[in-house]
Amino acid sequence: MITKRLERIQKRIQHIKAQLARIEAMRPGSLTKQYKDPIHQTGAYYQLSYTLAMQSRTEYIRKQWVSDIRRQVKNYQRYKQLNAEWVALSIEQSKLSMKRQHKQ
């Protein structure tokens, strides 16, 4: 049973690696639409906010780049999700390997 689970984990990790390799440009953060006059919703502009190396940053994004930045933010979210899954699987894999070796 442990061996079969380890094989499934290894297969999933290989699949995750393949998906990670296909991720293109990515950026952390969230992209929001802001207004110079929020009451009347005029003077719209886009803002990307993120934290990198424990430093909060904000960038203004031109309208023509919004779709690209949205895609990059989505890619980063996908990267984080896949990375978290990989780490969780690696922890389980390590525990099962130790358990299997202990039984031998």
Buried (B, 14 or more C-beta within 10 A) or exposed (E): EEEEEBEEBEEBBEEBEEBEEEBEEBBBBEBEEEEEEEEEEEEEEBBBEBEEEEEEEEEEBEEEEBEEBBBBBBBBBBBEEBEEBBEEBEEEBEEBEEEBEEEE
